[in-house]
Amino acid sequence: MKKVIGGAMLIALCFSCSRQQYVVTSLQAQRQPIVAADYPRTGGEVEVLVEKYKVKLDNEMNQVIGVSTQDMTYARPESLLTNLTSDVMEAYGEKYTSGACDLACMNVHGHRANLAKGDITVGNIFEIYSFENTLVLIKLKGNDLLDAFESYAKMGGAGISSTVKLIVKDGKLQSATVKGQPVDKDKVYTIITLDYLADGNDGLEAFKNSLEVIEPGITLRDAMMQYVKDQTASGKEISSVLDGRITIEK
C-alpha cells in the first residue's frame, strides 16, 4: 500500500502576448499526491535531521499538562468549551488590569477542535486554538457594547464570560447585564477579546468603535496553555459549566 505523505499542486498557465504585455488567458490546476513509496528512504543527512526534529516535536506535542473532567464541545448559544475559554480570558484580563476587566468575548469558531475527557496534551491545545490570535483589551462605551450584544442575539450566541447574562428572543436582545448590573449606555467598559474580533470581524462591528486598545502581547493559545499548567500545578483538573449566561427564550 502506498502512503500519501503530502501533496503538490501542479499549475499550467497559458499566456497571450500583445506588445510585450502578458495576460493570463487560462489556468489549469491538478493536485498531485506525494507518495512515500515513490520516494524511497535514502538515509541522507536531511532525512536524518527531519526525523530527529519530528521525534522531538512529537514528544513535545504528546506531553500531558492536565486532565479534563468532561468532554467539552464548542457551540451556540453557549457551550462548555466556549464558556471555559471566555472565563479563562476574563480571569487573565482581571489579573492584567488589576480587577478592572468587565467581561470577555470570544467567537465560537475561534475553536477548531473539541476537548475530550481525560488527559490534556500540548498538542490538544494547539489543535483547539490553532490560530495565532492575540488577546487584546478594548475600552468600549455601553451603547456600543449593547450593539455587540445585539449581534450576539442575531447570531444565536457566542463565547462570553460568566460576568455577563444575556436573554435573547426571536434573534433580538431582551436584556443584558454585566456583573449583575444592566448595561449603562454611558459607561466605559473594559473588554478582553481577540485581535480578530477587536477589528470588527465575525459580526462585531461595534468593537471598531473602541476608545482604546491595549495589547498584553500574549496569544490565546499561550494563555490557555498556561491556565491548564497552573491548574495542574495546584492539583486541580479542568472543568466547565453551562450556567445560562446566554438564554434563548421561546
C-alpha positions as CSV (number, residue, x, y, z in Angstrom):
1,M,0.0,0.0,0.0
2,K,1.3,3.4,-0.9
3,K,1.3,6.0,1.9
4,V,0.4,9.6,0.9
5,I,2.6,12.0,2.9
6,G,1.7,15.2,1.3
7,G,0.6,16.9,-1.9
8,A,1.7,19.3,-4.6
9,M,-0.3,21.5,-6.9
10,L,0.7,21.4,-10.5
11,I,-0.5,24.5,-12.3
12,A,-0.4,25.2,-16.0
13,L,-0.8,28.8,-17.2
14,C,-1.5,29.9,-20.8
15,F,-0.5,33.4,-21.9
16,S,-1.3,35.7,-24.7
17,C,1.2,38.3,-25.8
18,S,0.5,41.7,-27.3
19,R,3.2,44.5,-27.5
20,Q,5.2,42.5,-24.8
21,Q,2.2,42.7,-22.3
22,Y,1.3,39.3,-21.0
23,V,-2.2,38.3,-19.9
24,V,-3.3,35.1,-18.3
25,T,-5.9,33.6,-20.7
26,S,-6.5,30.2,-19.0
27,L,-5.4,28.3,-15.9
28,Q,-5.4,24.6,-15.2
29,A,-4.6,23.0,-11.8
30,Q,-4.2,19.4,-10.7
31,R,-3.4,18.1,-7.2
32,Q,-0.6,15.6,-7.4
33,P,-0.2,13.4,-4.3
34,I,3.3,12.9,-3.0
35,V,3.5,9.2,-2.2
36,A,6.1,7.7,0.2
37,A,6.6,4.6,-2.0
38,D,7.7,6.9,-4.9
39,Y,10.4,8.5,-2.8
40,P,12.5,5.7,-1.2
41,R,14.3,6.5,2.0
42,T,17.9,7.3,1.4
43,G,19.2,7.8,4.9
44,G,20.7,11.1,3.8
45,E,21.6,14.0,6.2
46,V,18.4,15.9,5.5
47,E,16.2,12.8,6.2
48,V,18.1,12.1,9.4
49,L,17.7,15.8,10.5
50,V,14.0,15.8,9.7
51,E,13.4,12.6,11.6
52,K,15.3,14.0,14.6
53,Y,13.1,17.0,14.8
54,K,9.9,15.0,14.1
55,V,10.6,12.8,17.2
56,K,11.3,15.9,19.3
57,L,8.1,17.6,18.1
58,D,6.0,14.5,18.7
59,N,7.4,14.2,22.2
60,E,6.5,17.9,22.9
61,M,3.0,17.6,21.5
62,N,2.3,14.4,23.4
63,Q,3.3,15.9,26.7
64,V,0.4,15.7,29.2
65,I,-0.2,19.0,31.0
66,G,-3.6,18.5,32.6
67,V,-6.8,16.5,32.9
68,S,-10.3,17.4,31.7
69,T,-13.2,16.1,33.8
70,Q,-15.6,16.1,30.9
71,D,-15.9,16.2,27.1
72,M,-16.2,19.8,26.0
73,T,-17.5,21.0,22.7
74,Y,-18.0,24.4,21.1
75,A,-21.5,25.5,20.1
76,R,-24.2,28.2,20.4
77,P,-25.7,29.8,22.4
78,E,-23.2,28.6,25.0
79,S,-21.1,25.5,25.4
80,L,-18.7,24.0,27.9
81,L,-15.7,24.9,25.7
82,T,-16.7,28.4,24.8
83,N,-17.6,29.1,28.5
84,L,-14.2,27.8,29.6
85,T,-12.2,29.8,27.1
86,S,-14.2,33.0,27.9
87,D,-13.8,32.6,31.6
88,V,-10.1,32.0,31.3
89,M,-9.8,35.1,29.2
90,E,-11.8,37.2,31.7
91,A,-9.6,35.9,34.5
92,Y,-6.5,36.9,32.6
93,G,-8.0,40.3,31.9
94,E,-8.8,40.8,35.6
95,K,-5.2,40.0,36.5
96,Y,-3.7,42.2,33.8
97,T,-5.9,45.2,34.7
98,S,-5.8,44.6,38.5
99,G,-9.5,43.9,38.6
100,A,-10.7,46.4,36.0
101,C,-11.8,43.9,33.3
102,D,-15.6,43.7,33.0
103,L,-16.1,40.8,30.5
104,A,-14.6,38.6,27.8
105,C,-15.9,38.0,24.3
106,M,-14.8,35.0,22.1
107,N,-16.1,33.8,18.8
108,V,-17.3,30.2,18.6
109,H,-15.1,29.2,15.7
110,G,-12.0,30.5,17.3
111,H,-12.0,26.9,18.5
112,R,-11.0,24.3,15.9
113,A,-11.4,21.1,17.9
114,N,-13.2,19.8,20.9
115,L,-11.6,18.9,24.2
116,A,-12.0,15.3,25.2
117,K,-12.4,14.0,28.7
118,G,-9.1,12.7,30.1
119,D,-5.5,13.8,29.6
120,I,-4.8,17.2,28.0
121,T,-1.7,17.3,25.9
122,V,0.2,20.3,24.5
123,G,-1.0,19.0,21.1
124,N,-4.6,19.2,22.2
125,I,-4.2,22.9,23.0
126,F,-2.6,23.5,19.6
127,E,-5.5,21.7,17.9
128,I,-8.2,23.7,19.7
129,Y,-6.5,27.1,19.4
130,S,-4.8,26.7,16.1
131,F,-4.9,30.4,15.2
132,E,-2.3,32.9,16.2
133,N,-4.9,35.2,17.7
134,T,-3.7,37.5,20.4
135,L,-5.6,38.8,23.4
136,V,-6.4,42.5,23.5
137,L,-8.2,44.7,25.9
138,I,-10.6,47.3,24.5
139,K,-12.4,50.2,26.1
140,L,-16.0,50.5,24.8
141,K,-18.9,52.6,25.7
142,G,-22.1,50.9,26.9
143,N,-24.1,51.9,23.9
144,D,-21.6,50.1,21.6
145,L,-21.5,47.1,23.9
146,L,-25.2,46.8,23.6
147,D,-24.8,46.8,19.8
148,A,-22.3,44.0,20.2
149,F,-24.8,42.1,22.3
150,E,-27.4,42.6,19.7
151,S,-25.0,41.0,17.2
152,Y,-24.7,38.1,19.7
153,A,-28.5,37.8,19.7
154,K,-28.7,37.7,15.9
155,M,-26.1,35.0,15.6
156,G,-27.7,32.9,18.3
157,G,-24.9,33.3,20.9
158,A,-21.1,33.0,21.1
159,G,-18.4,32.9,23.7
160,I,-18.8,35.2,26.6
161,S,-17.7,35.2,30.2
162,S,-19.8,34.4,33.2
163,T,-19.9,38.1,34.2
164,V,-22.5,38.6,31.5
165,K,-26.1,37.5,31.3
166,L,-28.0,37.8,28.0
167,I,-31.6,36.9,27.3
168,V,-32.5,36.6,23.7
169,K,-35.8,36.0,22.0
170,D,-36.5,35.8,18.2
171,G,-33.0,36.9,17.5
172,K,-33.3,40.1,19.5
173,L,-31.7,41.1,22.7
174,Q,-34.2,41.2,25.6
175,S,-31.9,42.1,28.4
176,A,-28.2,42.3,29.2
177,T,-26.3,42.6,32.5
178,V,-22.6,42.9,33.3
179,K,-21.5,41.9,36.8
180,G,-25.1,41.9,37.8
181,Q,-25.9,45.4,36.6
182,P,-27.9,46.5,33.5
183,V,-25.6,47.8,30.8
184,D,-25.1,51.6,31.2
185,K,-25.0,53.2,27.8
186,D,-22.7,56.0,29.0
187,K,-20.3,53.8,31.0
188,V,-17.0,52.8,29.5
189,Y,-16.4,49.0,29.8
190,T,-13.2,47.1,29.6
191,I,-13.4,44.0,27.5
192,I,-10.8,41.3,26.8
193,T,-11.2,39.8,23.4
194,L,-9.2,38.6,20.4
195,D,-7.4,41.0,17.9
196,Y,-9.6,39.4,15.2
197,L,-12.8,40.5,16.9
198,A,-11.4,43.9,18.0
199,D,-11.0,44.6,14.3
200,G,-14.8,44.2,13.9
201,N,-14.9,40.8,12.4
202,D,-17.4,38.0,12.9
203,G,-20.3,40.3,13.3
204,L,-18.8,42.5,16.0
205,E,-18.6,45.8,14.0
206,A,-19.3,47.6,17.2
207,F,-15.9,46.8,18.5
208,K,-14.4,49.1,15.9
209,N,-15.7,52.0,18.0
210,S,-13.4,51.2,20.9
211,L,-11.9,54.2,22.7
212,E,-8.7,52.4,23.5
213,V,-6.9,49.2,22.6
214,I,-4.3,47.6,24.9
215,E,-2.2,44.7,23.8
216,P,-0.8,42.4,26.5
217,G,1.3,40.6,23.9
218,I,0.1,37.0,24.5
219,T,-1.8,34.6,22.2
220,L,-5.0,32.9,23.3
221,R,-3.2,29.6,22.9
222,D,-0.5,30.5,25.3
223,A,-3.0,31.9,27.8
224,M,-4.9,28.6,27.7
225,M,-1.8,26.6,27.9
226,Q,-0.6,28.4,31.0
227,Y,-4.0,28.1,32.6
228,V,-4.0,24.4,32.3
229,K,-0.5,24.1,33.6
230,D,-1.3,26.4,36.6
231,Q,-4.4,24.4,37.5
232,T,-2.5,21.2,37.3
233,A,0.3,22.6,39.5
234,S,-2.4,23.5,42.0
235,G,-3.7,19.9,42.0
236,K,-6.9,20.9,40.1
237,E,-8.5,19.3,37.0
238,I,-10.1,21.3,34.1
239,S,-13.8,21.6,34.2
240,S,-16.6,23.9,32.8
241,V,-20.3,24.6,33.4
242,L,-23.4,25.6,31.4
243,D,-24.8,28.4,33.6
244,G,-27.3,30.1,31.4
245,R,-25.1,33.1,30.6
246,I,-26.9,33.2,27.2
247,T,-30.5,32.2,27.4
248,I,-32.7,31.8,24.3
249,E,-36.3,32.2,25.1
250,K,-39.1,30.7,23.0
